[in-house]
Amino acid sequence: MQEPKELTIETLTVLKRDGRSVKFDTKKIERAIKRAAISVDSELTAEDQHAIDDVVDAVLTEISSRFKENVKIYEIQSIVEHELMEHQQLDWAKAYINYRAQKDLKRNQATDINFTIQKLLHKDETVVNENANKDSNVFNTQRDLTAGTVARTMGLKMLPPKVANAHLKGDIHWHDLDYQPYSPMTNCCLIDFKEMLNHGFKIGNAEVEPPHSIQTATAQMSQIIANVASSQYGGCSADRVDELLAPFALKNYDKHMVDAKKWIDGEDRQKAFAKQKTIKDIDDAMQALEYEINTLYSSQGQTPFTTLGFGLGTSWVEREIQKAILNVRIAGLGKEKRTAIFPKLVFTIKRGLNLKPEDPNYDIKELAVECATKRMYPDVLMYDKIVELTGSFKAPMGCRSFLQGWKDENGKEVNAGRMNLGVVTLNLPRIALESKGDKDKFWAILKERLGICKEALVFKVNRAKQATPQNAPILYEYGAFGKRLKPTDSVDELFKNRRATVSLGYIGLYEVGTVFYGPTWEHNPEAKQFTVDVVKKLYNSCKDWENQYGYHFSVYATPAESLTNTFCQADIKKFGRVKDVTDKEYYTNSFHYDVRKAPTPFEKIDFEKDYPPYSAGGFIHYCEYPNLKQNPKALEAVWDYAYDRIGYLGTNTPIDQCFKCGFKGEFKPTARGFECPKCGNTDPATCDVVKRTCGYLGNPNQRPMVHGRHVEIASRVKHMTLGNDNNNIARQ
């Protein structure tokens, strides 16, 4: 007969309000009492510490005498309150009770529509500046923010209690709570433009037939983008745009050849005329597409987050489309030649095509380099590395989300028409801080949080499956998601068997390393391996969930546009200002190198390259440069070095402009935005300030960012120095 297990206070299970069961932890009681004491006395004396120990001992004695297997959290709190008063620590008891009451109030306020609407009406920056692409001054954005505030409140009530509680506490972040789960919407996608443009589609009451020119094709693309962006909540991308649009440009060429044969003698002259006219049509079409995307507003009250991938085409028409995309971006928008924020441009570099001077499309790579020095975009994809990391080649969905390689039932590789169902992000720095340098405890807490993330992500999948094709006809019935479903079909046909992805995000790997190894851990091999192992743990967990549920769970290096602020501010309240962790007032994005340090671009690339193999569901690397307009070869050298090391690289370089005094270069950060260093101008009407918000660019003077993101941008230092660094005037 098996001996009965000895029951001690260490074996007790604590039953949390959200239904979780966790191991009893004596230190949590001590920390809570100490926090109450510090709030009263600021600094604790030896006598205070002795009093705290006495109260803790009394609490543990009472618990162990009354509870043998499990204890509810509110019972522990009641005992703590009672023992504080029994020990005549009345001020501490009052502080402890107030702290509990404030937490309960905050929990209730999050699901109180009246309270959340008041935050919006009072223009709380965490609400109105959460998304730097939304102008909270315009009516349709205000309407979306109002609807989102209500949806967020209702969504919290719909979530599993463990997930809702973890989100409210800041342990995890359920992304886009203003849209999902209240609505069963999907996140980001690669639109299947080829299917839609070649077979027609319907928007509203209009049956749209296939286009007969490149101008019509790009006009239809902009309409598709606007409708897709209004039917989901994430970014949308057009992959291989040069190859996609080439057949429609050839229709222009054929029409011009018909005219040429009527009026021009000689076949060579006819072809030259038709080609010249077609190139003009291509330029006009790509300029129109850029302007149309930047003037669109989706139903969410924002310019659609749009990405164009291009660079692999080899025919003369495909080459001209590539050049037109880049030249239109270099030219700028409007009479002031402002930098276009959208669409994000992603240019593909491929060995044998455009990497080396002897390659046939090398001249277009040179144009891409020039464009990046003047407009920051295009970011670049390294063809071979993307295939290695993700299993096939494709552009990212939105700013950084990648689909894994996937084949349909016929063995055909499919990328366009696939989507992501949503993201839940882990607050890794909090786990590190909670562990207090104990790695065993870190791994234990991480395991528990991953269980909550799993429940959250499965809920995201199941909620998305509750949509019907009629909820979003442009996605499900008219080809944006590849297959055209009937109104009665299950949308799961487009999600199951790993066709769709759902993502586990993470933030603050630098801060995790700092907690365990100090703020300069990047050159410590043991520290580096520990942080890689953290991401590998996320990867292995996702693999297990994928095998269990049949959907592709991916690890995602979260952009954290506002989450860099949200998580850090929550942890400042919980842990105080911890040097090099919370005192910066932001958390570092994903696996990125500490932005305050200045490795060379080559060192930064070599440091970061070890993480994407376990984070292939979404990633991007950046390097910070001075003015590169006179030295584009410096940027090209970094691109070439990166080719065999990383898959996706962005360029951050000063391109700000002041139209009052003529300054071009880098504006100075202020408390709320950026100002011209020459005349002090901050007016977005007379200056153009462009910064890398996360994966996308943003204009912080026009659409302010949350505090933490602003501080992070202001903290960035250059990874390269050039001889003209002291000259802030960007020369054309």
Buried (B, 14 or more C-beta within 10 A) or exposed (E): EEEEEEEEBEEBEBBBEBEBEEEBEEEEBBEBBBBBBBBBEEEBEEEBEEBBEEBBEBBBEBBBEEBEEEBEBEBBBEBBBBBBBEBEBEBBBBBBBEBBEEEEEEBEBBBEEEBBBEBBEEEEBEBBBBBBBBBBEEEBBBEBBBBBBBBBBBBBEBBBEBBBBBBBBBBBBBBBBBBBBBBBBBBBBBBBBBBBBBEBBBBEEEEBEBBEBBBBBBBBBBBBBBBBBBBBBBBBBBBBBBBBBBBBBBBBBEBBBEEBEEEBEEEEEBBEBBBEBBBBBBBBBBBBBBBBBBEBBBBBBBBBBBBBBBBBBEEBBBBBBBBBBBBBBBBBBEEEEBBBBBBBBBBBBBEEBBBEEEBEBBEBBBBBBBBBBBBBBBBBBBBBBBBBBBBBBBBBBBBBBBBBBBEEEEEEEBBBBBBBBBBBBBBBBBBBBBBEEEEEBBBBBBEBBBEBBBBBBBBBBBBBBEBBBEBBBBBBBBBBBBBBBEEEBBBBBBBBBBBBBBBBBBBBBBBBBBBBBEBEBBEBEEBBEBBBEBBBBBBEBBBEBBEEBEBBBBBBBBBBBBBBBBBBBBBBEBBEEBEBBBEBBBBBBBBBBBBBBBBBBBBBBBBBBBBBBBBBBBBBBBBBBBBBBBBBEBBBBBBBBBBEBBBBBBBBBBBBBBBBEEBBBBBBBEEBBBBBBBBEBBEBEBBBBBBBBBBBBBBBBBBBBBBBBBBBBBBBEBBBEBEBEEEBEBEE
